Amino acid sequence: MNEVKINCDCDECGVQFQLDSVSIKTTSMNLNEGECDVVYFTCPSCKKVYLVSVNDSKYYDLKNDLEKQVVRLRKIRGSKNRELAKAIASMIEKKKDRLSHHVNKLKQKYKGRFTFVETDDATEEIKLLP
């Protein structure tokens, strides 16, 4: 299967670059929500950070709950209990919406607040701006 590449234009420097799955990074950080996974990519030219998502413990709880319902629906798909399947499918949609809302809320809270800084050992690491 071919990897999908997306053409992006940097808002900061205007450089066009291709984004692929290898370009998307994840790092763990202690934020207001506690320990979180920050998923992001950067412009290869100016290093501007583009936030994909901030995944906190609530995110993982919501995601696990959603996955359990999907498994539950798969198990009863072949049964003749259509009402139960319909109820679980409806529950899955609600759980997807809750997860999506939570992801968007955190993304908006932290959007534009990450940057790279040079550390004492001359490497770069992502930091949250105040």
N, C-alpha and C positions, 0 to 999 in steps of 0.2 A: 504494500500500500504506500502510495506517495505521501510525503509529508506536505501539509498545507503551509504555504508561506503567504503572509499578508504584507502588502506594501503600506508603509506608514510614513507620514510626514511629521517631523519634529516641530512642535509648537514654538520651541525656544530658538533653534538655529536654522530651521527650514530644510535640513538635510532629509532626503528620502532614504529609507532603509527597509529591509525585509525583516519581518518578525516571524520566527518559527518557534516551535516548542522548546528548542534548546536555549533560546534567548530569554525565556521566562524563568525567573529565579524565585526561590523561596528562602527566607531567613526568619529565624525566631527572634522576637524582641519582647521586652517587657513594656507593655503600654498600659494605659488606664484600665483596660479590661483584664489585665494580668498578662500571662505569657501568651503571645499571639504569633501566628505564622503570617508574615507579610509576603504577599505574592506580587511581583513587579517585573517590569522590563525597563531597560534604559536606552536612550539614544546612543548609538555607538560613537557619535561625534562629540556631543557636548555633555553626555552623561546625565541628561535630565531623567528623573525617575518618573515612570508612569505606573501608577498603582492599579493592580488588577483586583486584589481583594485583601482584606484583613480577616483572618480566621481565628476567632477566639474560642474558648471552651463552649460557649453557647452555640456557636456555629457547628462545632463537632457533635454536640448533643442533638441539635435539630437535624443534622445530616444523618446521623445514626438512626434516629427515630424514623425519618423518611425511608431510609434503606430497609428497615425492618418491615414497614408497611408494603413496600414493593415486593419483598420476598413473600410476605403473607399473601399478597394478591396472586403472585405466580403459583403458589401452592394450591389455591382454590380455583384457578382459571378453568381447569378441566371439569370441575364439579358442576352440578346442575343448580347450585344456589346462586342464581343471578343477582338476587337482591343484596346478598352479602358482598358479592364482587363489586356491585355498583356502589355500595356504601364505602367499601375500602378504596375504590378508585376516587371517590369524592374526597375522602380523607387525605389521600395522597396529594391531590391538587391543593388542598388547604395547607398541607405541610410544605409543599413546594413554594407556595406563596409566602409563608412565614419565613422560610429559609432565604428566599430572594429578598424580602424586605429587610431582614437582618443584615445580609451582605451589603445591600445598598446603603443602609444606615451607617455602617462602619466605614464603607468606602468614602462616603461624603464627609464623614467626621475627620478622616485623615488625608483626604485628597489634597495634593500640593504641599504636604508637610514632610516629605521625605527627601533627603539629599545624600550625596556621597561626601564624606570628609576624609582627609588624609590622616592616618593614625601615626603614632610615634615611630613605628617601624616602616614607614613610607608605603604602607598599603592603604587601600581605600575600603571603607565600610559604610553601609547605609545607616543613616541616623534620622531620628525624628526631630524636626524643627519645632521650636516652641510656638 
